[in-house]
Amino acid sequence: MSRARKGRPIHGWLVVDKAPGTTSTEVVNEVKRLTHAQKVGHGGTLDPLATGVLPIALGEATKTVQYVMDAPKSYVFTLRFGEARDTDDAEGRVVATSDRRPSDAEIEAALESFRGEILQRPPAFAAVKVHGERAYDLARRGEPVVLEPRPVRIDELRLVGRPDADHARFAMACGKGAYVRALARDLGEALGCYAHVAELRRTAVGPFGLDRAISLDALARLVEDDSLPQALISVATALAGIPALAVTEPQALRLRRGQSIRIVPRLLGAEAVDGATIKVTRGGELVALARLEGAELSPLRVFNLKGGVAARARE
C-alpha cells in the first residue's frame, strides 16, 4: 500500500515578489510552510540580491515547471561602473577597479553588440554544473572555474536611466539561460571600465508578471483568511504558448490512464506537425500534455486537478 502524501492538495501557480537577501529555495520552503501544500517548486532561480517575479508551482503545477523555466524573462537592473567583482554583483569581492566612466553615447553604442543571438560565458558563481558540481560551490572554495560560452538570445536591451556617472539603469528581455550578471561583466569590459550588478529586479517570466505578484507577508494573510484561491493562477497558464485541443470525455479518460488516442490532425491546423506537444483539455479543464505522431496523441504528462485547493474558474 502506497503511503499517503503529507500536506494539502493545492494546484496552481503563485507569483511571489521575492525580497532581497533571500534565496529561491528559502522562498519555496516558506510557501510550503505557510500553505502546507503537498508539492512546491519554483520556475526559475533568482539570486539573493535580486527581487521580483519568482513563479512558485504547487501540486499539479509542478509538472509544468520546465515550460516556465524555458520562457522569456524581463528585467530592470542597475550597473555600477568602475568595479569588477568575483560574483559579478554587489555581494561579491572587488577584484579590479577603474577610474574610467563611460558616456551615455558610449554605452548606447556598446549595447548593439549585446542584442540578438550572442555567445555569453556564465558567471563563475552560477548553478551550471562542472564535473558534477555546481560552479558556485567550486568558486566559493576558491577553485578555478572555467565555463564555456554558450548561445543566448537578448531580445531587448535599453539604457533607461543614468542616476550618476557611476551608475546606469537598463531594461532587458531575454530568452532562456541569459545571465544579467554576465552581461554586466562583459559590458563593463567592452567599455573599458569594469562593471557589476548593483540592483536587479525581474519583472516577468513568461505569462507571469509583477501585476500578479504578492509578498510572502501578503501570502501569509491570505492563508490566514482562508483566501488562498484569490492568489492562485491556473496550472494551464504556464502552457499559454502550447497549441490546445479539446477532447471527449472517453478520450480524456484514456489519456489519464496513460493510453494513446486517435484524433483528426487538421483540427490543430498549422500546429499539426509530428513531434508537437499538445495541451489537451476537457470542458475547460487541463487533462494532459501529449505528443502528436501522425493521427495519434500519446500522453507525456497527465494532470489530476480534482479535489483540493485550485485557482478559481475565472483564471
N, C-alpha and C positions, 0 to 999 in steps of 0.2 A: 504493500500500500504506500502511495507517494505521500510525502509529508506536506501538510498544508503550508502555504506561503504566509509568513507573518506580515501584518500590516493591512492597510485598506486598499481595495482595488480602485485606484484613481487613474483615469485615462485622459490624456490631453497634454498640451504644452503650456508652460508658464514662461513669460518673458521677464526675467529678473534684471533690474537695473543694478548691476554689480557695483559695489562701493570700492574705493581704492584700498589697497592693503590686504585684500582677501584673495585667496586662490579660487579657481573654478571648482576644485574638489571640495573646498570648505563650503561653498555655496550649495553644492549638491547635498552635502551632509546636513546642512541647516534646513534645506527644503524637506528632506526626508524626515528630520526630527519634528518639524512643525506640522507636516501633513500626515505623517505615519504611512506614507504611500509604500506599497509593496516594492515597486521598482522605480528608480530615479536615475537619470543620466543627463549629461549636457551635450549641446550641439555645437561645440567649438570653444576651445580654451581661450581665456583672456589672461594676460599677465597680471600679477598682483598690482602693479602700478595702474593698470587700465581700469576704466569704468565703462558702464553702458550695457548694451544688449548682450545678455547671456541666456540663450534659449535652454529651458530645462524640460526634459521629456519625462513624463510619468506614465507608468503602466504600459499599455499597448503603443504609446507614442515612442517608446524606446526602440521599437522596430523600424522607425523612420529616421533615426539619428543621422545615419550616413548621408541621407539626402540633404539634410540641413548643413552638415559639415562641408559638403561639396558645393553649397550655394554661394552666390556672390555676397560680398560683405562691403560695408561702407564705414568710413572712419572720419573723424576730425582729430587732428593732433598738432602739437606744438613742438618744434625743434629748438634746441639750444645749440647755437654755433660756438665754436672755439674749444670744444672739449670732446674727445673720444673716450668712451667708457667701455669696460670689458663686457658689459651686458647690453650695450648699445641703448641703454635708457638711464634715467636719473638714479636708479637704485644701484648702479654699478660703481666700480672703482675707476677713477680717472687714469687713463693710460697715455694720453697725449694731449697737448694744448696748442693753440694757435691764436695770435693776435689779429689775424685777418677776419674781416666781416664782409660778407657779400652784399652787393646792392640788390634791390628788387629786380632790376633788369637782368643781372647775372643769374639770379635764382630762376626767373622765368625762362631764360634761355636754356638752363641746365635741365629743367623739368622735361623738355621734349624727349630726351633720350631715355626717360624712365616710363614713358607711356607705351601702351600696346603690349605685344609679346616680348618679354625681356628675359635674360638669364639673371637669376638672383641667388647669391650664396646665403643660406640661412645663417642667423646669428649663432655664435658658439654656444650661447645659453638658449638652446632650443630643445624641443621634445623629440627631434629627429634621432633615430637610433643609429649608433655606431658600434658595430660588432656586438649587438645585443644589448647595449646600454644606452640610456638617454644621454644626448650630448651635454645637457646641463649638469648631469651628475659628474661626468668627466671634467667639465670646466670648473665645477666647484671644488674638485680635488686638485686643481692646478695642472691637470694633464692637458697636453696639446690637443686641440680639436680642429680637424681639417674637414670641412664639409664641402661637397662638390656643388657648384652652381646648378640650378635647375630652372626649367622654364616656368614662368608665372605670367599672369595677364593683369595689367593695370589698365582698367577701363577709363578711369578719370583721375587726374591729379592736378589740383589747382592751389595756387597761393591765394589765401583768403584774408590774410592779415599780417601786419608787421608791428607788434607791440613796441619793440625797440630794436636796436642794432643786434642784440644778442639772440633774439627770438624771431621765429616766423611760424605762422599758423597755416595749416593746409587742410584740404578735404580730399579724400581718396575713395574710389570704388575699385574693387579688385576681385579676381577670381580666387579659387582655392589655392592655399599654400603660400600666398604672398605675405611677407613679414614687413610691418611698418618699421620695426627696428632696423632691419637690413636696409630698407630704403633710406632711412635717416643716415646710417653709416656711409652708404655709397654716395648719397647726395653731398654729404659733408666732404668726402674725398674728392668728388668731382669739382667742388667749389674751392678746394684747397684750404679748407678752414676747419675740418672735422665737425661732427655734429652728433647729437644723440636725442632720443625722445624724452622730452620733459613732461608732457601730458598726452594722454591718449584716451579717446572715447569712441567706442563702437556704436554707430547709430542704426545699423541694420544688419541682419543676417537673413538672406533670402526673404521670405514673406514677413519676417518678424522685425518690427521697428520699435523705436522709443515710444511711439504713441500708445503701445500696449504694455510697456514695461512698468514694473512695480518694484518697490524696495522690499527687502526681507521684513522690515518692520510692518509695511503695509500688508504683506502676506500673513504675518502673524495675526494681525487684526481681522483679516478676512476669515481665517481659520477659527478664531475665537468666536466670531459672529455667525459661524456656520454658513459663510457666503463664498466658499472657495470656487464654486462653479462660475461666479462672476468673472474670475480672473483666468479661468481655463480656456484655452484655444483648442479647437478640434484637432484630432490626430491627423486628419486629411490635409490640414493647412500646410504641413510640411511637404506635401506632394502636389502643390499647386501647378507645377510645370509639367506634370506627367499626364499623358492622354488618358481619358476616363471612358469606361464602358459600363453601362447598366445591364445587369443580367437578371434572369428569372430566379424565383426562389429555389427551384430544384438545382439550377446551375450554381447558385451561391452555396447551397448545402454540399454539393460535390467538391467545390473548391475548399471549403472549410474542412473537409475530410482529407485534403491533400491530393485530390484526384483532378485530372485534367478535364476540360470541357471543350466542346466544339462551338465555334462561333462563325459569324459571317464577317470576314475581314473588312469588307467595304464599308461596314458601319463605322469603322475607325477612320475612314477617309485616308488622307495622306500619311497618317501615323501607322498605317498597317504595313509595317516592314518587319521582316524576320528578325528576331532578337530583341524587339522593342519591349520595354517594360510598360505594362498597362495597369492603371488604377481601376479596380473592379468595385462597383457599388451595387447595392440593392436597396431600393426605397430611400435613397439618400445616405445610406449608412455604408461606411467603408467595409468591404468584405476581404479583399486581398490585393496584393501586388502580384502580378502574373507575367510570365514571359510568353510572347507570341511567336509561334513557329507554324507557318502556313495558316491553317484554319483552327489551330489548337492553342488553347491557353493553359499553361501549366503554372500552378501556384508557386511563388517564391516566398512570400510572407503572408500568413493568414492572420486576420485580426478578430479578436473576440471582445467586443465593446459592451456586451450585455452585463447589466448589474454594475454596482459600484458608482463612483462619482465621475461624471464626464462633463465636457463642455455643453452648454445649452444649445438647443437645436439651431438658434439663430446664427451660430458660428459656422 
